[in-house]
Amino acid sequence: MNTAPADLGERVLTLGPVAATTPRLSVLTPFHRYDPSPLLNAMASAPADVEFVLLDDGSGSAELLARVIDAANATGAPVRVIVWAQNQGRAAGRNRLVAQARGDYVLFLDADMIPDSSDFLSRWLSIADMSRPVAAFGGLSLNRAAITSETALHHNLFGASDCRDARARNQSPAQFTASANLMVRRDFLAAHPFDNRFVGWGFEDVDWALSAAASIEILHVDNSATHAGLDDVDTLIRKSAEAGPNFARLAAKHPREVSRFSAHRVASWLRLAPARETLRSIFAWIARDPLGAAPMKLRRAALKLYRASHYAEHLA
């Protein structure tokens, strides 16, 4: 388990009431330059058996931290905020949050998520009590996401790729598990942490789920949260370019499973394609749609091809 070394300049802020008993559920949220206050506001008046633990992963903003502290105090629950002076990435951050958590279960909720139901946390507690899963994924939605011309492509892509009900996700439980709304027994996470070698953007949660699925069943339930932090096209392009090394690491660790992913098949084909740089520029141009003429389905396909072209650069 990775905890923060001293040179990260770690601080831990303790807020809210002192819990009389050990919490049943620890809600864990890492953030980097993104304000999780709307998420905290949506979970005000949390059940008594819940605590919140957040990690500011090197945001370096006193103003952002002040907003988070205000929102955390408003929950009325015990809260701890870990502050790192240096960014260490999502895998290391999640491991540090688990080490700080006290609940029997932890619930990973990304900073840009908003619960879809008013009894969201109570439903997770009921699932823990009734089903006693080692790990359970609640699903993702766009039910409460605002859509703009800048985020329309991400809205379309996310809706087509990530918004599935529990029955659909159960067709490939590990592949369709994300850490944005994931409840796991804390003792299992202590023995099966996230791989800190996944830095930058993407796939640390898929890697964890594929590894975990070798020894446990991942339960899929319908207790969704909205992905409210949709990206503009330029951010999607940047993240797609950054994701190549992590995808290659995922494929190297789980070759049999990842070879079944459509993204891997496309990336393998693109490795053999001539003029890949030219193709990549064309894919990016279509995804951006500067003329405003491309159908959204075509833009989505172009972005996925652009992303796969970067995967191709790193596959062995």
Number of C-alpha atoms within 10 A of each C-alpha: 16 18 14 17 8 7 9 15 12 17 13 14 13 15 17 17 12 10 14 8 8 13 20 18 27 27 24 29 25 25 20 20 14 13 17 26 20 15 20 24 17 18 22 16 12 19 18 16 19 23 27 27 25 29 25 28 23 19 19 16 12 9 9 17 19 11 13 21 19 14 20 27 18 16 20 18 23 21 24 22 24 21 21 22 16 15 17 17 20 24 23 24 27 25 21 21 26 26 16 19 21 19 21 15 28 28 26 23 23 23 25 20 26 29 24 18 14 12 14 18 20 16 14 21 19 11 16 21 11 9 10 15 18 19 25 24 28 22 25 26 22 22 15 14 15 13 15 12 9 14 17 17 24 21 23 16 18 17 14 12 9 17 20 17 17 19 12 12 20 17 10 10 20 25 18 22 28 23 21 24 25 24 28 22 19 22 14 14 21 14 9 14 19 24 18 17 12 22 18 17 18 20 22 25 22 20 26 21 23 21 17 19 15 9 8 13 15 22 21 23 17 14 22 25 24 21 26 21 17 21 16 17 20 13 13 19 18 12 16 21 17 18 21 24 22 21 27 22 19 22 20 13 14 14 13 10 13 21 13 10 13 11 19 20 14 17 24 19 13 22 18 10 13 9 9 17 13 9 16 20 12 15 23 20 16 23 27 22 16 9 8 9 9 14 11 17 13 14 22 23 15 20 25 20 23 28 26 27 27 24 27 26 16 16 18 10
